[in-house]
Amino acid sequence: MDREEARKRIALLTVEVKRHQDLYYRKARPEISDREYDALFDELLSLEKKWPELVLPDSPTSRVGSDLDNEFPEVAHPFPMLSLDKVYTGTELEEWIEKTSLDMAEDPAFVVEEKVDGSTIVLHYEGGMLRRAVTRGDGFTGNDITENVRTIRDIPLALARAVTAYFRGEIYIDITDFTELNRGMDNIYANPRNFAAGSLRRKKSSDVAKIPLRSFVYEGSFSEGSIATHIEVLHLLSELGFRTGRDVGFFSARGSAHQKYGYLFTAHPDWVRGGVDKMHGYMKRKMEERERLPYEVDGLVVKVNDNLTRERLGHTAHHPRWAVAYKFESPQAVSKILGIEAQVGRTGRVTPVARIKPVNISGSTVSNVTLHNQDYVSSLDVALGDTVAVSRRGDVIPAVEEVLEKNDEGNRTYVLPSRCPVCSSALIQDGAHHFCPNIDCPARVFGRLSFFAARGQMDIENLGPETIRRLLEFGLISDIPDIYFFDVDALKGREGFGDKKIQLIREGIEKSKLQPYSVVLTSLGLDEIGPKVVELLIEAGYNSIDRLLEAVSKGDPSVFEGILGIGPKIAEKAIRQLNDPSVRGMIRRLRDAGLRFTVEEEAEGEEYPKLFAGEVWCVTGSFERFKPRELAMEEVKKRGGKVSSSVTGKTTHLLVGVYPGSKLDKAREFGTIVVSEEEFLKRLGVE
């Protein structure tokens, strides 16, 4: 598979996932389970592993979706609550361990914990007292459900020590309790995970108190200095009064770590330790015990033990690089293929999708199954009417694993049509995939528009996919720039468009014009030019579209040499796209509409003194005035300073908030100046 193939597949998966987001994270009773929603990411993740540079700005892997339902106050997380990368075989896990070990300390060590299938919760403690409990939400913002969480008896209202910290855990319900209670509710919930999520969103905490919800806490971020290893964090969590995972496994390449943490295993006799070569046997035993557990577990989580190594490994927009979820073998069921359709994605990729006789797998009904591409179909010899084995890969993604019985009607292996099912353009084949080359294909146009206006991109309020679809049907828009030029009043008198909605659409469009240059550029949906690449370009001096277009017009990838994180492949892709006449025309029209295409425009003409000229800043912890903390670094850049994502010998200042990480230790090691939020505000002249 080449990059173009990967890019097109990523676009299709993005469109497919978005239509499920509200059902997954806004309501306690989604149409499909949260695990199903999570696994819609898996095919995309497999592509991203092979093509790490092909991360779309609105990739569902960067953003997992929202559970905000307006019933509880919204709260911004102090730092992103990332998801986990996943592997499905022992070979994949061994490859991850081997790769990760190369970046680890002298004695690589890993901690393995059960992946409890519950509802994620973030607990805020101040001075040892529970002050706030927040749902995971979209990973950046969640709902405050403190009063409901207070009713869960194994979550301490007061810790054994007066610590100030954030903790992350899982709230769940035992299988037997779920079965009994759900039966009394006419079995409205498909599984324990959905039941727990729905219970946490009940309006009355007294109702929640009647439900035997339970918890496991597995991560902690402390303000009173960093703790060196995760195994020590788990021990401290238990000492503070939290329920932590049972039967935790600790595996190191050498035996020295076993002796070092001997006191921990004395305190936790259920914990297991051994060499890395013993991990396979431990995990096999855990998989065999899965069915006997009182709660649902859908895998095991393998984590790097050393926290300094975690900091060095860092994370992507979706997951930390220092942890991976090993997903158990997917449950299977038998069904019959009732039909096969070709679906067209935003970038033109055409994907065969099988409609099967609805079948229940792990409490969820599966009726649609992707067949990926023609090569996949041909390798399985899939045809209409065949009886097939269907699984949910990673316990979520519906997939045809094999043909069990051929049809009796004489139907032959399915073959994709030679023409686009939407616009009738002749399809072209690129590698294993087929594409509609027509950039004006209605399916592709709809995908581009939906991506541009989506939350996390231009975030045009009241201009969701259905509204965009209607605007296309009315002939009011035909591509991205039309959003800013069509006559909104032309919606008057049309069904579903009252005066209030029309005004809200108008306001949403106008408000989007205030989005910064970095957001505008990523929202164009250009391959390779995601949020991180845009940030790197701006830091390197390409702080306007004119400077960027001038650079790419030379057609020489070497113009981006020296920008760490932008390699030759990314540079070549950026040059090709930004020199495309249609892209340049789109940029011209959007600029005419008033969108921001320079960083200077964002300052609205305000001049800032160069207070930080010659200085290099880094940031750690969380802050009262800067949420997210990157906003503080924006203030540094406005005033002539440079910023760094890690502390090095060149870092002159470290801005430290509460719950700092290992960056503070590195700053002390290098003699970096440490600055508090109060001191930083004084330097800015803010009271």
N, C-alpha and C positions, 0 to 999 in steps of 0.2 A: 504493500500500500504506500502511495506517495502522499505528499502533503496536501495536494488538492483533494484527494479522496478523503483524507482525514478531516479536512476543513468542512467539506460538504456533509459528512456524516454528523459532525459535531453540531452543525446548524439544525439538522433535522431533529436530533435528540433534544435540543433546546426548545424547539417548538412543541414537541410532544409532551415534555415535562411541564411546561408552563400552564397548560390547561388543567392540570391536576393540583396546582399549588394551593389554591384556596380550600379545596376539599381536604388537603392533607394537614395544613397547619393553622387554619383559622377556626376549624370546628373540631369538636371532640369526636364526632361521628363521620369521618370522611367516607367517601364512596369506596375508596381503596385504603388499605392500611398504611401506616407510616412506613413500615418496612417495605411495602410495595413501592411507595414513593421514593424511598431511599435507593431502592435497587434500580429505579429508572435511570439512576446515575451510572450504573455499573458498566454498561456498554460504552458510554462516553468516557468513563474513567479508563477502560482498557485501551481506548484509542489514545488518550492523553498520556498513558504510560509509554506508549510507543512514540508519540509525537508531543513531548512536553511543551514545545513552543507554541502549539496550536490551542491556546486557551482563549476562548471567546470572552469578550468583556462581560457578558451576562450569563456565562456558563452556569448551569444549575449546580455544578460542582463548586463554584465559588460562592454560590448562594444556595442554600438548601431550601428556601421558601419562607412563609410567615404564618404564625398561629394567632396573630392578633385579631380579636373578635369584638373589640370595643367594650367588653364587659369589665375589663380590669385596666388599671393605669398602665401606660407604656413606660418601660424603663430601658435605658441604654446600658448595655453590658460594658464593664470596664475594659474588656478586651474581647476580641472575637471568640465565640464559642464554636470552634471548628468541628467539622465532621471527621471521620476516619477514612483513610484509604483502605482498600479491601483486597484480600487474596483468597483464592478458593481451593488451592491445591497445596500439598506439602512441598512440591517443587518450587512454586511461586514464593512460599514462605521462606524456604532455604535461600533462594536468590535474594530476597529482601534482607535477610539476616546477614548474608555475606557482604552485600553492598553496603549496608549500614555499618557493619563492623569496621570497614576500612576507614571510616571517619571517627572512630571511637578511641577511647583512651587505651592504655596499655592492657587492661583486662576487660574486654567487652562483656557486658552483663545485661540481661533482659529480665523483665518482670512480666508474667503472664497472668491475666485475670479473666474471669467470666464476663462475657458481654451480655448483661442482663437486658432483656427486651422490655424496657419500660419507657417512662417519660422523663426526659432530662430536666433537671432542676439546678439552679444556681443559688446557693445560700450565702447571704451576706451576714457576717458577724462583726460586731463592734464591741470591744471590751468583753468578749466572751458571750455576748447576748445576741440572740437571733433578731436581726433588724429587718431583714427583707428576704423574700424568696421569689425568684423570677424564673419564668419559663424560658426555654431556649429561644423560642420565636424563630426569627430568620437568621440567628447567629450573631446579630448585631443589636437587636432590640427585642425584648420579651415583655410579657405581662407580669405585673406584680400580683402574686397570688398568696401573699404572706399569711393572711388569716386562714386560708384553707390548709396551708402546709403546717401551720401550728397545731392542727388537729392530728397530725401523724405522730404517733406516740414514740417511734424510735428516732425521730429527729429532735435532738436536744434543744430546749429553749435557752438553756445556759450551758456553756461548755465547762469542762473541768478546769480550764485555764482562761484567763482574761485576754484572749488573743483577738486581734482584729485581722480578718482574713476573708477570702472568698473560697467557697467549696463547690465542687461540681459532683453531682451524683445522679442516681436514677430512682424514680419512684415507680413502684409496680404493685401488682396484687397477685397473691398466690393463685395457682391454677384451680385448686378446690374451692376457694372463696369466690373466684370469678364465676365458676360453673354454677354455684348455688345462687348467687345474687343475680347473675344475668338471666337465669331461668325465671326468676321472679319479675324480670323486666321484659318478658316475652322475647328474650334472646336478641335484643336490639344491637348488641355489640358483637363484632365478629371474633374478637380475641381479647386476651387480658390487657394487651398494650393499649388498645383503643378504650377499654373500660377505665383504665387508670387515667388516661388523658382526659376523658369526659368527666370523670369524678373531680379532677382538680379544677375544672372550670364551672363547677356548680356555684350558683350565686350565694347560697347560704352555707356558711362554714359549719353550721350545725348538721346539715345534710352530709357533708363530707366526713364529719366525725363518726358517722354511722358505718362508714366503709372501711374495712381493714387494710388500708394502704400501708405499704412498707417501703423501706429505702435501703440503698447501698450508696456510700460516698466513696469516691475513688481518686479525687484530685483535690489539692489545696494550694492556694497562693497566699503566702504569709507576709505581713508587713514587718515582722520582727526579725528580719534577716533571712537569707535564703537557706534552704536545707539542701545538702549535697546530693542526695539520691532519692529516687522515688520509693524504694523499699522503706526508707526512714520516714517518708511522708505517710505511707500507709500505717506504719506503727504509731505515728503521732496522731493520726486521725482516730485510731481506735482508743488511744489514751484520752483524747478529748471527749469521747463519748459517742462517736458515730459508729454505725454498723458498716463494716468494711467487707470486701469480698472474702468468701471462704476459699480454702484450698488454693491460695495464691502460690504460683510457681516462680522460683528465682533460679536463673541459669547463667553461669559465667564461663568464659573460655578457660580460666584458670581457677585453681582452688583458693587463692588468697582471699577473694571476696567472701567465700563461705566462712572463713575464720573471722574475718573482720566483722561480719554481721551475725555472728553466732548467737549473741544475746537476743536478737530479734526472733530467731527461730525457737529459742527457749520460751519466749513470751507468747509465741504463736505456734503451738505444736502442730496445727493443721497445715501450716505452710510447708512447701516442698522446695528442696534445693538440690542442685546437681550441676554437672557440666552442660554446656550447650548441646552436646550430643545426646543428652537425656531428655531434651525438650520434646522430641517426637513421641516418645513413649508416654510422657505425661499428657500430651494433648490427645493422643489416641484414647487414653483412659477417660479423659474429660468428655470426649465425644460419646463414648459408650455409656457414660453416666447421665447424659443429657436427659433422657426420658424419665429418669428416676428423680430428677430435681423437682422441688415443690413449686418452682417458678420457671418461666420461660427464658431460655438462653439461646440466642441465635448464632453464637460464635465465641471466640476467645480473642482478647486484645493483647498483643505483644508490644511492650514498651521498652525503650531504652531506659536503663536505670539511672545513669549519671545525668544530672540536671545541666551541668556545663556543656556536655555533649549535646543535649537537647537544644540548648540555646544556639550552639554552633550549626546544628543541622537545620534549624529554622522550620519554616512551613510554607506551603503554597497558599493560594487564596481559598482553597477548600479544606486542606488537611495538614496536620503536622507531619514532618518527614521522620519523626522519631517514634512513631507508633503505627501499627497496622492491625486491622481486624481480620482474623482468620475465620471466614464464614463456613458454617457447617454445610454438609452436602444438602443440596436442595431437595425438598419433597417432590415427588412426581405423581402424576395422575394420567389417566388414559382418556383421550377425547378423539373427536372426528372433525376433520377439516370440512367446513361448510362452504367456504369461499376464500378466494385470495384476491386482494386488491393491491394496486400500485399507488403509493402515496408520494407526493412531491414536497420536498422541503424547501426552506428559504434559499439555499444555494443551488437548488435544482436537482439535488440527488433524489433518485427514485428508489423507494424501498418497498419490497413486497411484504404485505401484512396478511396473515392468515386469520380468518374469522372461524373460530372453532365452536363446537357445541359447549356451552358454558359448563365449567367444571370447577369444583371447589378444591383449592390447594391451601392447606394451613389456614383455614378460616376465611379465605378470600376467593371470590368468584373470578375466574379468568375466562375471557371470551375473545380476546385479541392477542395475537402472538406475532412478534416481528420475525421475519425470515431473512433479515439482514441484506442479502444481495443474491444475485443469480447464482454465483458460485456456491453459496451456502445451500440454496434450494436444490441445485443439481447434485451436490455431494450427498444429500439425504434422499434424493429422488422423490421429492414431495409433490403430491398431486391432489386435486380436488377429490374429496371423498375418502382419503386415506385415514386410517386409524393410527394415531401417533402418541408417543410418550411426551408429555408436557411437564416441564419443571418451572420453578421460579428460581432462577440463578441468584445466589446470594439471598435466598428466601424471598425474592421479590420479582426480578425480571422474568416475565413469561417467555419461555423458549421451547421450541420443538427440539427434543433431544434425538429422536430416531423415529422412523416409520415402522410400526409394529405389524401392520397388515395393509396390503395394497387394496385399493378400491375395486369393486366388482363392475363398475360402469365402463371400464376401459379408458379412464382418464389418464393422460400421460403427464410426465413431469411438467410442472408449471414453468412457463417462459414469460418473462417480462414483455410488455408490448413494445413495438418498435417506435411508437410515438407517445408523446406525453399525454397522460390521461386527462390533463387539465386544458392545455392549449394546443394539442395535436402537433407540436413541433417534433421533428425527428430526433430521437434520443441519440446521445453519443456515449460510447463506453470509454471509461478511463480506469484502467486496472480492472478490479473486480466489480466496479460499480457503474451504474448508468446514470446519466444526467440529462436534464432538460436544459439546452443551451440558451433558451429564450429568456433574456433578462427581464422581459416584460410579461412573463408568464404570471397569471393571476396568483398562483400559489406562492411564487417567489416574491412577488410584490407585497403580498399580505405578510409574509414572514419578515421582510425587511422593515416594514412599517411597525409591526408589532414589537420587534426587537428595539428599534429606535425609541419608541414611546414608553417602553417598559420601566417598571420600578427597578432602580439600580442603574438605569441609563439616564435618559432625559427626564424620566419620572413625570410624564405629562398626565396629571390627574384627570380622571373622567374620560380618558382616551384609551380604554382597554381594547383587547382584541375584538370583542363583539361590536363596539362602536366603530372601530376601524373597518371592520367588515361591512358595516352599513354604509359608511362614507364611500367605500369603494363601489358598492352597489348603486349608490346614488350618482356616481360619476363625479363627485366633488373633489376627490384626490386620486392620484395615480402613482405617486412616489413620495419619498420622504420630504423634500422641500415644500410640497403642496400643503403640508400641515399648517404652514405659516402664511399661506396666501389664499386659501379657499375662503369663500364667504360663509362664515358661521351662521349668519342669519338665514341662509338658504335652507337650514334645517327646520325652520318654523313651519308648523302645520303638518310635519311628518310624524307618524306614529312613534311614540316613545321619546319624543324630543319636545318636552315642554320648555317654557321660558326659563325656568330655573336650571334645567340641565344644560341648555344652550349657553347660559351665562357661565356655568361652571366649566364647560369645555373651553370657552373663550379665556377664562381666567387661568386655566391650567396651561394653555398654550403660551400665554403671555408670561406666566411665571417661569416656564421652562427656558425662556430666553436669558434668564439670570444664571443658568448653569455655567460653571467655569469651563474654560477651554479644555482642561483635561477630560471632563465628562463628555463634552461635545465630540471630541476626537474619538474617544472609545465608543461612543454611541453610533458612530458611522458603521460599526460592525466590520471593519476591515480586518482581514486575517493577519494574525501576529501582533496587531497593534492593540493590545489589551491595556488595562490600567497600569500594570507594572512597567511595561515598555514605554507608555506615555510619560510616566513619572521619570524614568531614566532619561528620556529625550529632553524633557523640560530642565532637569538638573544639569544636563550637558549643554544647555544654552539654546536649545530649540524651543524657545518659549512663545513662539508664534507660528501660525500655519505658513506664513510667508517664508520664514527662515527654513522651515522643514521642507517646503516644496522646492525652494531654491537648492537645497542640499540634494534632494533625490533627483532633481532634473539632470544632474551630472551623470546619473546612471552608474555610479561607482560605489559599491558597498563599503569601500575603505573609508568613506567619509564618516562612518560610525565606529571606526576602530578606536579602541580605548574606552568605549562605554561598556563597563562591566555589566553583563546580562543581555547584551545585544550582539549576538554572533552573526557570522556571514549569512546564514540561512534566513534569519529574521530580517536582516538588512535587505537582502535580495527581494524578499516578499513585500516588504514595505515600499521599496523603490518601484516595483512593478505596479502595485495597486495605486500608489499616489501619483503615478504618471499616467494612469488611465484617464482618458478624456471625460468619461462619464462621471468618474469620481471627482475630478476637478470641477466639472460643471455643477455637481451637487454642492460642493463646498462654496462655490461662488453664490449660488442661490440662497444657501443658508446664511451666508455672511450678509447678503442683501436683506435678509429677513431680520437681522439684528442679533444673531447668535454670536457668542464670544469666541474669537479665534486667536486671541493673544492673552497671555497672562496679565499683561499690563491693563487690559480692559477690565479685569476683575477687580482691580484696585479702585476703579471709578475715578481715576485721575488723582487720587491721594498720593502724596509724596511721603516716603518714610525715610527717616534718618538712618544712615548706615551704621547702626549700633553694633552689629555683629560682623562687620567686615573683617575678613582674615581669620574668622573663627569657624570651627567645625563642631556641630552639635549632634548629640544623640539623645534619645528619650527612653525612659523606662518607668513602669508603674502607671497608676491612673490618677486623674486630676479632677478638681471641682470645676475649673473654668474651661478646661479643654477636653471635650468629649466629642469625637475620639481624640486621643492625645496627639495625633498627627497635625491637628490644628495648631498646636504650639510650634511645631516645626515649620508650619507655613509662615508664622510670625517671624521666625528666624530668617527664612529665605527672603521675605519682604524687606528685611533690614540688612541685606547684604551678606548674610551668613550662609554657610553650607551645612547640609545635614548628612548623617550617615546612619545606616540601619544597624550598625554594630560598633562597639567600642574598640578602637585600634590605637596604635601609638600616635596617629595623627589627630585623634579626637581631642579637642580642647576643652569642651564642656559637656557634662551629662546632666540633663534635667530629670530630677527624680521626684516621683509622686509616691503615693502609698502603694504597697505591695510590689516593691521593686524586684527585679529578677537578678540573674547573675551578672548583668551589665554593670551593676554597682560594684561588685567585687573586681571586675576587670578595670573599672575606672580607678579604683584605689590602687590597683597593681601598676597602672600606667601613670599615676599621678594626675589624672584628669580632674579638672575643677568640677565639683559637684554642686549643683544649684537646685534649691527648693522651688516649689511653685510660687511661694510668697516672694522670694528673691527675684524670680523671673518676672513676675508682674511689676515689681518695683522698677526693674530695669526697663520694662516697656512703658513705664509711666502710668500704669493702671492701678487705681486704688481699689 
